[in-house]
Amino acid sequence: MQAVARQLVSRETKWQTPPPKPIKPGDRVARVGLARWGREVTGAPFEMSADETSDAHFITYSLKQADVRFSIGHRAVTNGIVKTGRVLLQGPTSARRQSISHESFDFFRVYFSQDILDECFEAIFGKRPASTLALFEAHFVEDRILDSLTQVLAGVDRNGGFLGPCFVDSVGLALTSHLLRLYSFRTPRIKPRVSPLPIWKLRRVRDFIEENLFHPIYLSELSELAGLSRMHFAAQFRAATGQTPHAYLLQRKIKRAQTLLSDQTLSVADVASIVGFKNKAHFASAFKKIVGEPPSRWRSNICW
């Protein structure tokens, strides 16, 4: 049975991040993710932090008593002893998360994807949710049903569950449905507020853009520089600059094109090619949209 448990429960390798689903054709995969997060702390306190936006809803169940200081943004979620069996609910957030553990800890987590939330929402209420679900902020909860079902899943780590993924899936669906009944009408179902890209990451991205302005620049490259997914990077970049990455890149290209257009030895087509536009017409359209007039007229005005 231990072999089954290893397939169903992962060691959490990235703090408060859902485990990857196993990729094996034909395998039944549970729709909730199960993970263990623990560490022996014998010397200095163990610290963890995360700045990126989290889209996850999850339950953290304390398998042993621990001394933990955990905060989200400026709000302290816990500041001391977390007893065995405590249940902490967390929902999507864009705020910085920080944890300081002063003694050894062992936590069990149950992660809920947006897909399973949407599926259960439709089964309960007869319609799909109108927007992305964000059911609750981080808080400890005392609820008999949540306690019981979470403890059942926590047992999977020891014995693999009676029916493997089918068993985990069934309990996961029951947990999801119960959470929706408790919280779907208590908080607005909106996307979490997006924090701006940290200044040092923004500077790194801007420097890269300036250094590579005459070459193709892809969103995946910029998001990798910032250490974020493309979706999260684009959202945080816009929060920091007021522009999408594409709009910012286009503006910088046009600004550089204006400098090049002051050189009378270069044609408009030459400038368009240098700054990476596919053709003169595309360049002229983008230039006019940003500057307010076509590149030829703008050049004539500044050289008059």
N, C-alpha and C positions, 0 to 999 in steps of 0.2 A: 504493500500500500504506500510505502514511502516514495516509490517512483512516481505514483500519481500525484502526490503532494508537491513534488518538485515542479511538475508541469503546471499546477494550479496556482501556486504561491511563489512569487519572485522576491528576491532580495532587492530592495529599493536601491538603485545605483545613483539616481539623481533625486535629491531631497524633494519630497512632495510632488513627484512627477509620476503619472500613471505608468505602470510597467508595459513594455511592448507586448502586443499579442503574439503568441507563437505562430510562426509561419510554417505550416505543415499541411499540404493538401489533404483534404478529406477529414481532418481532425475536427471534432466538435469543440468550439471555443466558447467559454462562458462570456456573457455580455457585461459582467462586472470584472474589474481587475483587483487581484488580491496581492498584497505586498507586505513584507516585514522590513522595519527600519529600526536597527538596534546597534549598540556599540558599548564596549567596555570602556568606562572612563575611570582611570586610576590616578591621573595626575592633574594637569591643568584642565579647566572646563573646556568642553567640546562645543565649538561655535559653528553655526550654519547660517547663511543668509541667501536670499534670492530677490533680485530686483525685477525679473521679468514677469509679465502678466500671467496669471494662472487662470485657465478656463475650467478647471476641474471642480466637481463636487465630490467630496469624499468624507468617510468616517475614519477617525483615528481611535483605536481601542488600546488602552494601556494594559500591557501584559504583565508589567511589574511596576512597583512604585518607583517614581523618579522625581528628581529635583530639577525642574525646568523653568527657565524664563523664556516665554514665547510671546512675540508681539507682531502685529500686522499694522504697518504704518506707525502711528503714534499711540495705538491702542494696545494695552497689555491684555493678552488673552489668558495667560497664566503666569504667576510670579511666585513659584514655590513648588510645594509637593503636589504631584499628580498621583493619586492613589490607583492601585490596581483595579481594573474594571471600569474606569472613567471613560465616557464616550464624548468625543469632541467632533462636532460637525464643522466642516469648512466648505465655503462656496467660492465662486470666481472672485478674483480680486486683482487690482493693478497696483496695489500698495506693496511696499517692501516688507518682506517677511524675515524675521530674525529669531534664532533659537540659541539659547546657551544652556547646556546641560552640565550640572555639577556632579552628577553621578551616573553610573551605568543605566541604560534605558533599553526598553524593548517595546516597540509599538507595532500594532497590526493595522493595516489600512484596507478599506474597501473603496475603490474608485468607481464612479458612475459616469459613463459617457453621455454626451448629449443625445445620442441615438436612443439609448435605453430610457432616458428621461422623456423624450418625445413619444416613444412607443407607449409607455405606461400612461402618460398624460392623455393620449388619444383613447386608450382603453377605458380610462376612468371617466373622462369628460366628453367623449364622443367627437373630439376635434383635435387637430394639431395645435400646439401652442402658437400664438401670434408672433412671438419673437423668441430670441434665445433665452432660455430659462436661467435665472440666477435666484435660487430659492432662499438662501440665507447667508448671513455673515458668520464668521467663526464664533462658536459658543459651545460650552459644555451643556449636555442635555441629560436629563433623567427621564427615561421613557421605557417602560417594561418591554414593549414589543421590539424597540430598537436594540435594547440590551440583549434580549434573547436571541434575535436573529444574528446580531453581530458576533455573539459568543459562538453560535453554531458555525459560522464561517471561520472564526479564529481557530476552531478545532480542526479545520481542513489542513492546517500546517502540520498537525501531528499524525492524522490518520488518513488523509486523502479524501475524506468524505465518502458517504455510502455509495454514491453513483457518479463520482468524478465530476466532470464538467456539467453534466445534466443536473446534478445535485446543487452545485454552486450557482448555476444559472437560475434554478427555481428559487433558491433563497434570495438571490440577488434581485429577482423580479419582485419578490414580496417586500424586500427592504425599500426598493425604489418606489413602489406603490404607496407604502406607508409614509415615506418622506413627502411625497407629493400631496397626500391627504393632509399632512400636518402643516405644510408650508406654502403650497401653491397659491393660496389666497392671502397670505400674511405679508408678503413682500412683493414689490413690483417686479415683474418679469422683464428686466432690461439688461442690456449688456453692461458690464462693469466699466467704471470710469477708467480711461486710459492715462497712465502716467507718461510724461514727456520722456524722450530718450535722454539718458544722463549726458551731461555736458561733454565728458571725456569721450564717450562713444560718438556723439554728434560731431565732435572735432575730428575724430578718426575717419568718419564717413565723408565729411566735407573735404578733408585733405586728399582722400583717395579719389574723389570725384574730380578735383582740380588737377591732380596728377595724370588722370586718365581721360580727360575731357574729349580728346580727339579719337578715342577708341570706344568700341561698344561697351556699355556698362549695364550689367544685369542686376535685377532686384536681388537675386540669390547671392550675388557677390557682396552687396551692401549688407544684407541681413546676416551673412556669415561673419563679416567684420564686426558687427555689433553683438554677435553671439545669440541671435534670436531667430525664430522662424520668420518667414517672409511676411506672414499676416501680422504678427506682433511687431516686427520692425516697422512696417508701413504705418501702423497705427501710432506707435510711439514717435516716429519721425514727424508725422503730421501734427501730433500734440506739441512737439517741440518747436516746429517751424511754421505751422499754419499751412503747410503745403504737402502734397503727396510727394514721394521720392521722384516720380516721373516729372511732376510739374517743376520741382526744384532743379532737376537735371536739365530740363528744357530751358529754363530761365538762365542757367549758367552757360549753356551752349550759345544762347542768343547774345548774352553779354560778351562772351569771347568773340562771337561773330562781329559785333559792333566794332571791336578793336581792330579786327582784321580788315573790315570794310574801309577803314581809314587809309589803308594801303592801296593806292590807285593801280598798282601793278597786278592786283588780284581781281578777277572778275567775280560777280555774284555767285556764279556756278562754282568757281574755285573755292570760295569761302564756304559754300554749302557742303562741298565734299570734305573740306578740311575738318569741319566741326561734326561730321558724321551723319549728315542727312542723305537720304537715298537719292534725291533729285532736287533740282532747283525749285520746282513748284511746291514741294513739301516744305522746304526751307522758307520760302517766301510766305507761305500760309502761317507757319509757326511764328515767324518774325513779326508779321503784321498783328497777330493776335496779342503778342506781348508788348511790342513797341508802339503799335498804333498806326503804322504805315509800312508799306512794302520796303524791302532793303534798298532797292534802287533809289527810291525817293528820299529815304533817310540819308543815304550816302550823298545825294545831290545837295540836300539841305546843310549837312555839316561841312561840305567842301565848297560851299558857295563863297 
